[in-house]
């Protein structure tokens, strides 16, 4: 019995440095729990958000009747989004730049990436408020923020099953399917932002906003990751 006990203890020994699979399995369980709660309580809006990114009629419907950022479940959805994107980025970097990702434990990179993404999200909320206040475009604040939230949610829901399959099967070629799909969502989101801006014109002001307050924070975040 003593030998059997030692064998079982060795199999289930918790070591965050040597066994990153323990952490990622725990993260996937948490994400699955969050996703289940979201599907149960947020299902109608979730399906509407996928259509809203591509179709103006559904986006207008969200604006009028289903403002997602004002929903009590929005913080839970945001947590799911940030954690899914964080996990995907860490998995991708671990696969394709393993030397750069071997300096710290797996869970440390999860924490660092999550903190950076959360900071970028908050900076973008602040930047939209600053932009709308400086140029007197308060009516665009809510549509821009909601379109970004919709894009993040669509991207996370799409990527989640891919990440699970990639991790547990080792089929890394699925990244070559996932990345183009996410690029399509990015293009749809950019088009949605342009449509919001075209309602009131001021193309040059919007160009300055998009370059300095949408793109620049991501470049800063990327620079921080490269330094790390």
ZAVO-79846 format. One record per residue (C-alpha): residue number from 1; residue in three letters; chain; x, y, z. Coordinates in steps of 0.1 Angstrom, whole numbers, plus 5000, padded with zeros to 4 digits. Layout:
N
> NUM/ALA/A/X/Y/Z $
...
//
This chain:
228
> 1/UNK/A/5000/5000/5000 $
> 2/UNK/A/5029/5023/5007 $
> 3/UNK/A/5044/5018/4973 $
> 4/UNK/A/5010/5023/4956 $
> 5/UNK/A/5005/5055/4977 $
> 6/UNK/A/5039/5068/4965 $
> 7/UNK/A/5031/5060/4929 $
> 8/UNK/A/4998/5079/4930 $
> 9/UNK/A/5014/5108/4948 $
> 10/UNK/A/5041/5110/4922 $
> 11/UNK/A/5016/5110/4893 $
> 12/UNK/A/4996/5139/4908 $
> 13/UNK/A/5024/5159/4921 $
> 14/UNK/A/5017/5197/4915 $
> 15/UNK/A/5047/5214/4900 $
> 16/UNK/A/5038/5247/4882 $
> 17/UNK/A/5073/5249/4866 $
> 18/UNK/A/5078/5214/4854 $
> 19/UNK/A/5042/5206/4846 $
> 20/UNK/A/5026/5235/4828 $
> 21/UNK/A/4998/5211/4816 $
> 22/UNK/A/4985/5212/4851 $
> 23/UNK/A/4980/5249/4849 $
> 24/UNK/A/4965/5250/4813 $
> 25/UNK/A/4941/5222/4822 $
> 26/UNK/A/4929/5242/4852 $
> 27/UNK/A/4926/5273/4830 $
> 28/UNK/A/4906/5254/4804 $
> 29/UNK/A/4883/5241/4832 $
> 30/UNK/A/4877/5276/4844 $
> 31/UNK/A/4871/5288/4808 $
> 32/UNK/A/4846/5260/4802 $
> 33/UNK/A/4828/5269/4834 $
> 34/UNK/A/4826/5306/4823 $
> 35/UNK/A/4815/5296/4788 $
> 36/UNK/A/4787/5274/4801 $
> 37/UNK/A/4774/5302/4824 $
> 38/UNK/A/4776/5326/4795 $
> 39/UNK/A/4758/5303/4771 $
> 40/UNK/A/4730/5297/4797 $
> 41/UNK/A/4725/5334/4807 $
> 42/UNK/A/4738/5353/4777 $
> 43/UNK/A/4729/5331/4748 $
> 44/UNK/A/4706/5354/4728 $
> 45/UNK/A/4730/5383/4730 $
> 46/UNK/A/4759/5361/4722 $
> 47/UNK/A/4744/5349/4689 $
> 48/UNK/A/4733/5385/4681 $
> 49/UNK/A/4769/5397/4687 $
> 50/UNK/A/4782/5374/4660 $
> 51/UNK/A/4758/5388/4635 $
> 52/UNK/A/4763/5424/4647 $
> 53/UNK/A/4799/5424/4637 $
> 54/UNK/A/4790/5418/4600 $
> 55/UNK/A/4755/5433/4597 $
> 56/UNK/A/4745/5469/4605 $
> 57/UNK/A/4709/5459/4613 $
> 58/UNK/A/4720/5436/4641 $
> 59/UNK/A/4745/5461/4654 $
> 60/UNK/A/4718/5488/4655 $
> 61/UNK/A/4696/5463/4674 $
> 62/UNK/A/4722/5458/4700 $
> 63/UNK/A/4726/5496/4703 $
> 64/UNK/A/4689/5501/4708 $
> 65/UNK/A/4678/5471/4728 $
> 66/UNK/A/4707/5450/4741 $
> 67/UNK/A/4735/5472/4751 $
> 68/UNK/A/4760/5445/4760 $
> 69/UNK/A/4783/5466/4781 $
> 70/UNK/A/4754/5475/4804 $
> 71/UNK/A/4744/5439/4810 $
> 72/UNK/A/4752/5424/4844 $
> 73/UNK/A/4770/5395/4827 $
> 74/UNK/A/4794/5418/4808 $
> 75/UNK/A/4822/5415/4834 $
> 76/UNK/A/4820/5377/4833 $
> 77/UNK/A/4822/5378/4795 $
> 78/UNK/A/4851/5402/4797 $
> 79/UNK/A/4869/5378/4820 $
> 80/UNK/A/4863/5349/4796 $
> 81/UNK/A/4875/5371/4767 $
> 82/UNK/A/4908/5382/4784 $
> 83/UNK/A/4916/5348/4797 $
> 84/UNK/A/4909/5331/4764 $
> 85/UNK/A/4930/5356/4744 $
> 86/UNK/A/4958/5353/4771 $
> 87/UNK/A/4958/5315/4769 $
> 88/UNK/A/4959/5316/4731 $
> 89/UNK/A/4988/5340/4729 $
> 90/UNK/A/5008/5321/4755 $
> 91/UNK/A/5002/5288/4736 $
> 92/UNK/A/5010/5303/4703 $
> 93/UNK/A/5043/5319/4716 $
> 94/UNK/A/5053/5287/4734 $
> 95/UNK/A/5048/5267/4702 $
> 96/UNK/A/5066/5291/4678 $
> 97/UNK/A/5091/5309/4700 $
> 98/UNK/A/5099/5284/4727 $
> 99/UNK/A/5133/5298/4737 $
> 100/UNK/A/5117/5332/4745 $
> 101/UNK/A/5090/5315/4766 $
> 102/UNK/A/5114/5293/4786 $
> 103/UNK/A/5127/5320/4809 $
> 104/UNK/A/5097/5320/4833 $
> 105/UNK/A/5071/5294/4845 $
> 106/UNK/A/5041/5290/4823 $
> 107/UNK/A/5017/5305/4848 $
> 108/UNK/A/5039/5336/4851 $
> 109/UNK/A/5034/5343/4814 $
> 110/UNK/A/4997/5338/4818 $
> 111/UNK/A/4997/5364/4845 $
> 112/UNK/A/5019/5388/4826 $
> 113/UNK/A/4999/5385/4794 $
> 114/UNK/A/4966/5389/4812 $
> 115/UNK/A/4978/5420/4830 $
> 116/UNK/A/4990/5436/4798 $
> 117/UNK/A/4957/5428/4780 $
> 118/UNK/A/4936/5441/4808 $
> 119/UNK/A/4957/5473/4809 $
> 120/UNK/A/4953/5477/4771 $
> 121/UNK/A/4916/5473/4774 $
> 122/UNK/A/4913/5499/4801 $
> 123/UNK/A/4936/5523/4782 $
> 124/UNK/A/4914/5519/4751 $
> 125/UNK/A/4883/5527/4771 $
> 126/UNK/A/4900/5558/4784 $
> 127/UNK/A/4913/5567/4749 $
> 128/UNK/A/4877/5566/4735 $
> 129/UNK/A/4865/5589/4763 $
> 130/UNK/A/4894/5613/4756 $
> 131/UNK/A/4888/5612/4718 $
> 132/UNK/A/4850/5617/4721 $
> 133/UNK/A/4855/5646/4746 $
> 134/UNK/A/4882/5664/4727 $
> 135/UNK/A/4863/5663/4694 $
> 136/UNK/A/4828/5666/4707 $
> 137/UNK/A/4817/5631/4695 $
> 138/UNK/A/4801/5617/4727 $
> 139/UNK/A/4775/5598/4706 $
> 140/UNK/A/4803/5576/4691 $
> 141/UNK/A/4817/5566/4725 $
> 142/UNK/A/4792/5538/4732 $
> 143/UNK/A/4792/5523/4696 $
> 144/UNK/A/4830/5522/4695 $
> 145/UNK/A/4833/5505/4729 $
> 146/UNK/A/4805/5481/4722 $
> 147/UNK/A/4820/5472/4688 $
> 148/UNK/A/4854/5464/4704 $
> 149/UNK/A/4837/5443/4731 $
> 150/UNK/A/4817/5424/4704 $
> 151/UNK/A/4849/5418/4685 $
> 152/UNK/A/4867/5404/4715 $
> 153/UNK/A/4838/5382/4724 $
> 154/UNK/A/4834/5368/4689 $
> 155/UNK/A/4872/5362/4687 $
> 156/UNK/A/4873/5344/4721 $
> 157/UNK/A/4843/5322/4714 $
> 158/UNK/A/4857/5312/4680 $
> 159/UNK/A/4892/5305/4694 $
> 160/UNK/A/4882/5286/4725 $
> 161/UNK/A/4875/5252/4709 $
> 162/UNK/A/4905/5255/4686 $
> 163/UNK/A/4928/5260/4716 $
> 164/UNK/A/4914/5230/4734 $
> 165/UNK/A/4919/5208/4703 $
> 166/UNK/A/4953/5221/4696 $
> 167/UNK/A/4966/5216/4731 $
> 168/UNK/A/4952/5180/4737 $
> 169/UNK/A/4959/5167/4701 $
> 170/UNK/A/4991/5186/4692 $
> 171/UNK/A/4975/5195/4658 $
> 172/UNK/A/4994/5228/4655 $
> 173/UNK/A/4984/5232/4618 $
> 174/UNK/A/4950/5243/4632 $
> 175/UNK/A/4967/5277/4639 $
> 176/UNK/A/4968/5281/4601 $
> 177/UNK/A/4930/5279/4601 $
> 178/UNK/A/4924/5299/4632 $
> 179/UNK/A/4945/5329/4624 $
> 180/UNK/A/4928/5336/4590 $
> 181/UNK/A/4894/5333/4607 $
> 182/UNK/A/4905/5358/4634 $
> 183/UNK/A/4918/5381/4606 $
> 184/UNK/A/4884/5380/4590 $
> 185/UNK/A/4868/5391/4623 $
> 186/UNK/A/4894/5418/4627 $
> 187/UNK/A/4886/5431/4592 $
> 188/UNK/A/4849/5431/4600 $
> 189/UNK/A/4855/5450/4632 $
> 190/UNK/A/4876/5476/4614 $
> 191/UNK/A/4848/5480/4588 $
> 192/UNK/A/4823/5484/4617 $
> 193/UNK/A/4845/5511/4632 $
> 194/UNK/A/4847/5529/4599 $
> 195/UNK/A/4809/5527/4595 $
> 196/UNK/A/4805/5543/4629 $
> 197/UNK/A/4829/5571/4619 $
> 198/UNK/A/4813/5577/4585 $
> 199/UNK/A/4781/5587/4601 $
> 200/UNK/A/4796/5620/4614 $
> 201/UNK/A/4826/5624/4590 $
> 202/UNK/A/4858/5639/4604 $
> 203/UNK/A/4880/5613/4587 $
> 204/UNK/A/4913/5629/4596 $
> 205/UNK/A/4904/5631/4633 $
> 206/UNK/A/4894/5595/4632 $
> 207/UNK/A/4926/5585/4615 $
> 208/UNK/A/4947/5602/4642 $
> 209/UNK/A/4926/5585/4669 $
> 210/UNK/A/4929/5550/4653 $
> 211/UNK/A/4966/5552/4648 $
> 212/UNK/A/4975/5567/4682 $
> 213/UNK/A/4949/5553/4705 $
> 214/UNK/A/4940/5520/4689 $
> 215/UNK/A/4972/5508/4673 $
> 216/UNK/A/4999/5524/4695 $
> 217/UNK/A/4988/5507/4728 $
> 218/UNK/A/4992/5473/4710 $
> 219/UNK/A/5026/5482/4698 $
> 220/UNK/A/5036/5493/4733 $
> 221/UNK/A/5023/5460/4747 $
> 222/UNK/A/5042/5440/4721 $
> 223/UNK/A/5074/5459/4729 $
> 224/UNK/A/5069/5451/4766 $
> 225/UNK/A/5065/5414/4758 $
> 226/UNK/A/5097/5414/4736 $
> 227/UNK/A/5116/5430/4765 $
> 228/UNK/A/5103/5403/4789 $
//
